Amino acid sequence: MTDEIRWQQRFHNYEKAFLLLERALSIATPTEVERGGIIQFYKMTFKLAWKFMKDYLEYQGYTVNSPREAIKLALQANILTDGQLWMDALSDRNLNTHTYEEIRAIEVVAKIKSAYFPALQQLHRRMSAELE
């Protein structure tokens, strides 16, 4: 498989997860179970985001060895605009992995909605334009 096709396929997988997250975030007052779903959709979307950026950057000739490197190079390549936010998202990607506390889940969903989802939207718009 060529690198061009690989990043495009990975982007389409990202897009599917992104749209699920978008739908989940549209729930005005999510239940405990729905919050868990939002957090899982976020984790999946973030993972696919950095992986498709890695594939895209490799298609552009970069060598990418880690999520952190993918974010740094995507910032340099003007794919991302807020590197610190993406680094924060990377640090937070294991949100609620080992324990579940309702208060923490509410905080996490609020952060996803207010900060991380807009960054994922910006990435989606930027790379959708790349496909046109």
Backbone as a printed PyTorch tensor [residue, N CA C, xyz], in Angstrom:
tensor([[[  0.8430,  -1.1710,   0.0000],
         [  0.0000,   0.0000,   0.0000],
         [  0.8910,   1.2380,   0.0000]],

        [[  0.5440,   2.2100,  -0.8230],
         [  1.3500,   3.4250,  -0.8670],
         [  1.0640,   4.2800,   0.3610]],

        [[  2.0290,   5.1480,   0.6800],
         [  1.8660,   6.0360,   1.8370],
         [  0.6780,   6.9690,   1.6640]],

        [[  0.4250,   7.3930,   0.4040],
         [ -0.7020,   8.2960,   0.1610],
         [ -2.0150,   7.6050,   0.5080]],

        [[ -2.1910,   6.4020,   0.0330],
         [ -3.4230,   5.6650,   0.3100],
         [ -3.5260,   5.3680,   1.8020]],

        [[ -2.4070,   5.0380,   2.4340],
         [ -2.4180,   4.7010,   3.8600],
         [ -2.9210,   5.8670,   4.7040]],

        [[ -2.3740,   7.0730,   4.4890],
         [ -2.8140,   8.1980,   5.3200],
         [ -4.2660,   8.5350,   5.0320]],

        [[ -4.6990,   8.3830,   3.7940],
         [ -6.0960,   8.6750,   3.4650],
         [ -7.0360,   7.6700,   4.1280]],

        [[ -6.6600,   6.4020,   4.1200],
         [ -7.4770,   5.3900,   4.7940],
         [ -7.5180,   5.6490,   6.2940]],

        [[ -6.3740,   5.9890,   6.8570],
         [ -6.3220,   6.2690,   8.2910],
         [ -7.1660,   7.5130,   8.6050]],

        [[ -7.1280,   8.5140,   7.7200],
         [ -7.9540,   9.7050,   7.9270],
         [ -9.4360,   9.3370,   7.9190]],

        [[ -9.8500,   8.4760,   7.0210],
         [-11.2630,   8.0760,   6.9680],
         [-11.6660,   7.3460,   8.2480]],

        [[-10.7730,   6.5420,   8.7950],
         [-11.0510,   5.9020,  10.0870],
         [-11.1580,   6.9550,  11.1900]],

        [[-10.2590,   7.9340,  11.1600],
         [-10.3170,   9.0520,  12.1060],
         [-11.6550,   9.7770,  11.9800]],

        [[-12.0570,  10.0230,  10.7460],
         [-13.3000,  10.7580,  10.5050],
         [-14.5040,  10.0260,  11.0990]],

        [[-14.5400,   8.7150,  10.9630],
         [-15.6390,   7.9340,  11.5440],
         [-15.6720,   8.0960,  13.0590]],

        [[-14.5120,   7.9820,  13.6990],
         [-14.4380,   8.1370,  15.1540],
         [-14.7820,   9.5720,  15.5570]],

        [[-14.2850,  10.5390,  14.8030],
         [-14.5600,  11.9530,  15.0620],
         [-16.0630,  12.2240,  15.0330]],

        [[-16.7560,  11.6830,  14.0370],
         [-18.2000,  11.9030,  13.9200],
         [-18.9650,  11.2440,  15.0630]],

        [[-18.5010,  10.0810,  15.5210],
         [-19.1180,   9.4460,  16.6920],
         [-18.9170,  10.3100,  17.9330]],

        [[-17.7190,  10.8370,  18.1030],
         [-17.4510,  11.7160,  19.2370],
         [-18.3180,  12.9710,  19.1570]],

        [[-18.4300,  13.5300,  17.9800],
         [-19.2570,  14.7230,  17.7840],
         [-20.7060,  14.4480,  18.1880]],

        [[-21.2330,  13.3080,  17.7520],
         [-22.6080,  12.9340,  18.1270],
         [-22.7350,  12.7610,  19.6300]],

        [[-21.7790,  12.0880,  20.2320],
         [-21.8300,  11.8500,  21.6790],
         [-21.7690,  13.1670,  22.4520]],

        [[-20.9620,  14.1050,  21.9840],
         [-20.8390,  15.3910,  22.6690],
         [-22.0790,  16.2640,  22.5110]],

        [[-22.9500,  15.9160,  21.5780],
         [-24.1780,  16.6990,  21.3940],
         [-25.2340,  16.3750,  22.4520]],

        [[-25.0040,  15.3530,  23.2520],
         [-25.9370,  15.0030,  24.3270],
         [-25.8330,  16.0840,  25.3970]],

        [[-26.9410,  16.7680,  25.6560],
         [-26.9320,  17.9200,  26.5630],
         [-26.5060,  17.5570,  27.9810]],

        [[-27.0870,  16.5300,  28.5330],
         [-26.7670,  16.1060,  29.8980],
         [-26.4910,  14.6080,  29.8720]],

        [[-25.2580,  14.2260,  29.5730],
         [-24.9560,  12.7960,  29.4510],
         [-25.0680,  12.0570,  30.7860]],

        [[-25.5450,  10.8240,  30.6860],
         [-25.5950,   9.9520,  31.8570],
         [-24.1850,   9.4510,  32.1520]],

        [[-24.0520,   8.7210,  33.2280],
         [-22.7570,   8.1490,  33.5960],
         [-22.2270,   7.2450,  32.4800]],

        [[-23.1010,   6.4280,  31.9270],
         [-22.7100,   5.5190,  30.8400],
         [-22.3360,   6.3190,  29.5940]],

        [[-23.0980,   7.3540,  29.2830],
         [-22.7930,   8.1780,  28.1140],
         [-21.4620,   8.9170,  28.2920]],

        [[-21.1810,   9.3780,  29.5030],
         [-19.8730,  10.0160,  29.7580],
         [-18.7400,   9.0250,  29.4990]],

        [[-18.9280,   7.7900,  29.9480],
         [-17.9210,   6.7630,  29.6760],
         [-17.7300,   6.5670,  28.1840]],

        [[-18.8280,   6.5880,  27.4340],
         [-18.7520,   6.4620,  25.9790],
         [-18.0320,   7.6340,  25.3420]],

        [[-18.3140,   8.8390,  25.8260],
         [-17.6400,  10.0310,  25.3020],
         [-16.1360,   9.9150,  25.5110]],

        [[-15.7440,   9.5090,  26.7060],
         [-14.3130,   9.3720,  27.0100],
         [-13.6720,   8.3230,  26.1000]],

        [[-14.3510,   7.2090,  25.8830],
         [-13.8020,   6.1620,  25.0050],
         [-13.7280,   6.6300,  23.5530]],

        [[-14.7760,   7.3250,  23.0760],
         [-14.7390,   7.8640,  21.7100],
         [-13.5920,   8.8650,  21.5710]],

        [[-13.3800,   9.6750,  22.6100],
         [-12.2790,  10.6350,  22.5740],
         [-10.9370,   9.9160,  22.4570]],

        [[-10.7250,   8.9180,  23.2960],
         [ -9.4510,   8.1820,  23.2620],
         [ -9.2030,   7.5850,  21.8790]],

        [[-10.2460,   6.9800,  21.3110],
         [-10.1270,   6.3660,  19.9940],
         [ -9.8310,   7.4360,  18.9320]],

        [[-10.5340,   8.5560,  18.9970],
         [-10.3500,   9.6260,  18.0200],
         [ -8.9490,  10.2180,  18.1190]],

        [[ -8.4780,  10.4520,  19.3380],
         [ -7.1400,  11.0110,  19.5160],
         [ -6.0780,  10.0590,  18.9720]],

        [[ -6.2170,   8.7820,  19.2690],
         [ -5.2460,   7.7940,  18.7850],
         [ -5.2100,   7.7770,  17.2560]],

        [[ -6.3700,   7.7740,  16.6320],
         [ -6.4150,   7.7840,  15.1690],
         [ -5.8840,   9.0980,  14.6050]],

        [[ -6.0850,  10.2010,  15.3260],
         [ -5.5810,  11.5040,  14.8680],
         [ -4.0640,  11.4890,  14.7650]],

        [[ -3.3930,  11.0750,  15.8360],
         [ -1.9310,  11.1200,  15.7590],
         [ -1.4030,  10.0900,  14.7720]],

        [[ -2.0980,   8.9580,  14.6290],
         [ -1.6220,   7.9450,  13.6850],
         [ -1.7880,   8.3970,  12.2400]],

        [[ -2.9030,   9.0830,  11.9310],
         [ -3.0240,   9.5320,  10.5400],
         [ -2.0790,  10.7020,  10.2800]],

        [[ -1.8230,  11.5360,  11.2990],
         [ -0.8240,  12.5970,  11.1080],
         [  0.5470,  11.9790,  10.8450]],

        [[  0.8750,  10.9270,  11.5700],
         [  2.1410,  10.2140,  11.3630],
         [  2.2340,   9.7190,   9.9230]],

        [[  1.1720,   9.0570,   9.4580],
         [  1.1750,   8.5340,   8.0900],
         [  1.2730,   9.6570,   7.0640]],

        [[  0.5480,  10.7510,   7.2950],
         [  0.5880,  11.8790,   6.3710],
         [  1.9890,  12.4930,   6.3410]],

        [[  2.5710,  12.6810,   7.5130],
         [  3.9160,  13.2600,   7.5860],
         [  4.9440,  12.3580,   6.9170]],

        [[  4.8140,  11.0580,   7.0860],
         [  5.7220,  10.1250,   6.4100],
         [  5.5330,  10.2060,   4.8980]],

        [[  4.2930,  10.3740,   4.4510],
         [  4.0140,  10.5730,   3.0250],
         [  4.7170,  11.8440,   2.5260]],

        [[  4.8190,  12.8540,   3.4050],
         [  5.4800,  14.1160,   3.0580],
         [  7.0040,  14.0390,   3.1900]],

        [[  7.5250,  12.8770,   3.6360],
         [  8.9700,  12.6970,   3.7030],
         [  9.5850,  12.7840,   5.0920]],

        [[  8.7760,  13.0090,   6.1080],
         [  9.2850,  13.0710,   7.4860],
         [  9.4390,  11.6600,   8.0460]],

        [[ 10.2710,  11.5430,   9.0650],
         [ 10.3780,  10.3100,   9.8350],
         [  9.7350,  10.5790,  11.1880]],

        [[  8.7560,   9.7530,  11.5510],
         [  7.9990,   9.9600,  12.7860],
         [  8.0730,   8.6850,  13.6130]],

        [[  8.5240,   8.8260,  14.8620],
         [  8.7110,   7.6500,  15.7060],
         [  7.8060,   7.5910,  16.9280]],

        [[  7.0260,   8.6400,  17.1730],
         [  6.2030,   8.6470,  18.3810],
         [  5.0530,   9.6380,  18.2220]],

        [[  4.0430,   9.5340,  19.0690],
         [  2.9500,  10.5170,  19.0290],
         [  3.4680,  11.9410,  19.2780]],

        [[  4.3620,  12.0930,  20.2340],
         [  4.9200,  13.4200,  20.5490],
         [  5.6200,  14.0150,  19.3240]],

        [[  6.3810,  13.1870,  18.6370],
         [  7.0810,  13.6460,  17.4360],
         [  6.0850,  13.9870,  16.3260]],

        [[  5.0310,  13.1990,  16.1940],
         [  4.0030,  13.4870,  15.1890],
         [  3.3800,  14.8540,  15.4490]],

        [[  3.0970,  15.1520,  16.7060],
         [  2.4990,  16.4430,  17.0560],
         [  3.4690,  17.5830,  16.7600]],

        [[  4.7120,  17.4400,  17.1670],
         [  5.7100,  18.4910,  16.9230],
         [  5.8900,  18.7530,  15.4280]],

        [[  5.9960,  17.6840,  14.6510],
         [  6.1860,  17.8470,  13.2060],
         [  4.9300,  18.3900,  12.5330]],

        [[  3.7520,  17.9760,  13.0020],
         [  2.4980,  18.4980,  12.4420],
         [  2.3760,  19.9930,  12.7090]],

        [[  2.8510,  20.4390,  13.8370],
         [  2.8580,  21.8680,  14.1520],
         [  3.7970,  22.6050,  13.1940]],

        [[  4.9910,  22.0490,  12.9790],
         [  5.9560,  22.6580,  12.0560],
         [  5.4230,  22.6910,  10.6300]],

        [[  4.6410,  21.6670,  10.2580],
         [  4.1010,  21.5700,   8.8990],
         [  2.7760,  22.3230,   8.7460]],

        [[  2.3970,  23.0910,   9.7660],
         [  1.1560,  23.8820,   9.7570],
         [ -0.1070,  23.0470,   9.6420]],

        [[ -0.0480,  21.8280,  10.1260],
         [ -1.2420,  20.9850,  10.1960],
         [ -1.9990,  21.3180,  11.4720]],

        [[ -1.2570,  21.5730,  12.5340],
         [ -1.8270,  21.9520,  13.8270],
         [ -1.4560,  23.3980,  14.1280]],

        [[ -2.2940,  24.0500,  14.9470],
         [ -2.0100,  25.4390,  15.2980],
         [ -1.6790,  25.6290,  16.7750]],

        [[ -2.0490,  24.6890,  17.6260],
         [ -1.8160,  24.8340,  19.0660],
         [ -1.0790,  23.6090,  19.5980]],

        [[  0.2210,  23.6570,  19.5080],
         [  1.0330,  22.5200,  19.9190],
         [  0.8970,  22.1740,  21.3880]],

        [[  0.7940,  23.1960,  22.2510],
         [  0.6830,  22.9240,  23.6860],
         [ -0.6170,  22.1960,  24.0100]],

        [[ -1.7000,  22.5900,  23.3660],
         [ -2.9780,  21.9150,  23.5880],
         [ -2.8830,  20.4440,  23.1890]],

        [[ -2.2440,  20.1760,  22.0640],
         [ -2.0840,  18.7910,  21.6160],
         [ -1.1620,  18.0100,  22.5470]],

        [[ -0.1390,  18.6530,  23.0790],
         [  0.7300,  17.9780,  24.0510],
         [ -0.0430,  17.6810,  25.3350]],

        [[ -0.9080,  18.6180,  25.7400],
         [ -1.7620,  18.3700,  26.9070],
         [ -2.6910,  17.1940,  26.6370]],

        [[ -3.2580,  17.1590,  25.4370],
         [ -4.1540,  16.0560,  25.0690],
         [ -3.3970,  14.7320,  25.0950]],

        [[ -2.1670,  14.7520,  24.6230],
         [ -1.3370,  13.5470,  24.6510],
         [ -1.1100,  13.0930,  26.0940]],

        [[ -0.8160,  14.0320,  26.9640],
         [ -0.6030,  13.6990,  28.3780],
         [ -1.8690,  13.1560,  29.0270]],

        [[ -3.0160,  13.6650,  28.5990],
         [ -4.3010,  13.2670,  29.1860],
         [ -4.9470,  12.0690,  28.5010]],

        [[ -4.2840,  11.4760,  27.5350],
         [ -4.9520,  10.4370,  26.7430],
         [ -5.3350,   9.2100,  27.5530]],

        [[ -4.7000,   9.0060,  28.6750],
         [ -5.0520,   7.8620,  29.5140],
         [ -6.0290,   8.2520,  30.6170]],

        [[ -6.8730,   9.2130,  30.3060],
         [ -7.8590,   9.6890,  31.2650],
         [ -8.7240,   8.5450,  31.7720]],

        [[ -8.8370,   8.4610,  33.0670],
         [ -9.7320,   7.4820,  33.7100],
         [ -9.4550,   6.0440,  33.3120]],

        [[ -8.2370,   5.7100,  32.9980],
         [ -7.9260,   4.3490,  32.5850],
         [ -7.9830,   3.3690,  33.7460]],

        [[ -7.4650,   3.7740,  34.8710],
         [ -7.3340,   2.8210,  35.9760],
         [ -8.4320,   2.9150,  37.0250]],

        [[ -9.0360,   4.0610,  37.1690],
         [-10.1180,   4.2050,  38.1450],
         [-11.2440,   4.9820,  37.5070]],

        [[-12.4290,   4.7970,  38.0540],
         [-13.5530,   5.5710,  37.5540],
         [-14.1520,   6.3450,  38.7120]],

        [[-14.1240,   7.6390,  38.6060],
         [-14.7590,   8.5170,  39.5730],
         [-15.6720,   9.4420,  38.7900]],

        [[-16.9200,   9.5230,  39.2170],
         [-17.9000,  10.3110,  38.4700],
         [-17.4890,  11.7790,  38.3430]],

        [[-16.9950,  12.3650,  39.4270],
         [-16.5810,  13.7760,  39.3800],
         [-15.4670,  13.9610,  38.3520]],

        [[-14.5050,  13.0650,  38.3600],
         [-13.3920,  13.1410,  37.3970],
         [-13.9170,  12.9820,  35.9720]],

        [[-14.8490,  12.0640,  35.7650],
         [-15.4140,  11.8540,  34.4260],
         [-16.1250,  13.1120,  33.9330]],

        [[-16.8440,  13.7800,  34.8120],
         [-17.5330,  15.0240,  34.4340],
         [-16.5060,  16.0790,  34.0190]],

        [[-15.4140,  16.1850,  34.7690],
         [-14.3460,  17.1370,  34.4400],
         [-13.6920,  16.7970,  33.1050]],

        [[-13.4480,  15.5200,  32.8960],
         [-12.8000,  15.0700,  31.6560],
         [-13.6840,  15.3830,  30.4540]],

        [[-14.9650,  15.0810,  30.5470],
         [-15.8870,  15.3530,  29.4350],
         [-15.9370,  16.8550,  29.1560]],

        [[-15.9450,  17.6650,  30.1990],
         [-15.9480,  19.1200,  30.0100],
         [-14.6870,  19.5760,  29.2760]],

        [[-13.5410,  19.0030,  29.6280],
         [-12.2810,  19.3680,  28.9650],
         [-12.2720,  18.9080,  27.5080]],

        [[-12.7850,  17.7150,  27.2710],
         [-12.8820,  17.2230,  25.8910],
         [-13.7400,  18.1800,  25.0760]],

        [[-14.8880,  18.5440,  25.6290],
         [-15.8450,  19.3940,  24.9120],
         [-15.2920,  20.7980,  24.6720]],

        [[-14.6490,  21.3780,  25.6760],
         [-14.2240,  22.7750,  25.5670],
         [-12.8680,  22.9640,  24.8860]],

        [[-11.9760,  21.9970,  24.9950],
         [-10.6150,  22.1940,  24.4860],
         [-10.2090,  21.1980,  23.4100]],

        [[-10.3350,  19.9160,  23.7120],
         [ -9.7910,  18.9140,  22.8050],
         [-10.6400,  18.7110,  21.5600]],

        [[-11.9590,  18.7160,  21.7000],
         [-12.7890,  18.5210,  20.5130],
         [-12.6010,  19.6540,  19.5010]],

        [[-12.5600,  20.9300,  19.9310],
         [-12.2890,  21.9800,  18.9410],
         [-10.9610,  21.7790,  18.1980]],

        [[ -9.9490,  21.2670,  18.8840],
         [ -8.6710,  20.9890,  18.2150],
         [ -8.8330,  19.8600,  17.2030]],

        [[ -9.6000,  18.8390,  17.5700],
         [ -9.8720,  17.7410,  16.6400],
         [-10.6900,  18.2320,  15.4480]],

        [[-11.6070,  19.1800,  15.6830],
         [-12.3910,  19.7730,  14.5860],
         [-11.4820,  20.5180,  13.6160]],

        [[-10.5690,  21.2990,  14.1620],
         [ -9.6500,  22.0660,  13.3240],
         [ -8.8180,  21.1220,  12.4590]],

        [[ -8.3420,  20.0520,  13.0700],
         [ -7.5690,  19.0560,  12.3270],
         [ -8.4290,  18.4180,  11.2410]],

        [[ -9.6600,  18.0930,  11.5690],
         [-10.5660,  17.4820,  10.5960],
         [-10.7830,  18.4150,   9.4050]],

        [[-11.0570,  19.6940,   9.6800],
         [-11.2610,  20.6640,   8.5880],
         [-10.0050,  20.7900,   7.7280]],

        [[ -8.8590,  20.9100,   8.3780],
         [ -7.5900,  21.0970,   7.6590],
         [ -7.2950,  19.9230,   6.7330]],

        [[ -7.4760,  18.7130,   7.2400],
         [ -7.1130,  17.5520,   6.4400],
         [ -8.2100,  17.1670,   5.4520]],

        [[ -9.4620,  17.5240,   5.7290],
         [-10.5230,  17.3230,   4.7310],
         [-10.2180,  18.1660,   3.5010]],

        [[ -9.7460,  19.3880,   3.7280],
         [ -9.3730,  20.2690,   2.6210],
         [ -8.2060,  19.6770,   1.8310]],

        [[ -7.3090,  19.0000,   2.5090],
         [ -6.1580,  18.3610,   1.8570],
         [ -6.6110,  17.2600,   0.8990]],

        [[ -7.7150,  16.6170,   1.2320],
         [ -8.2210,  15.5250,   0.3910],
         [ -8.9560,  16.0270,  -0.8460]],

        [[ -9.3940,  17.2760,  -0.8150],
         [-10.1720,  17.8070,  -1.9500],
         [ -9.3120,  18.1000,  -3.1460]]])
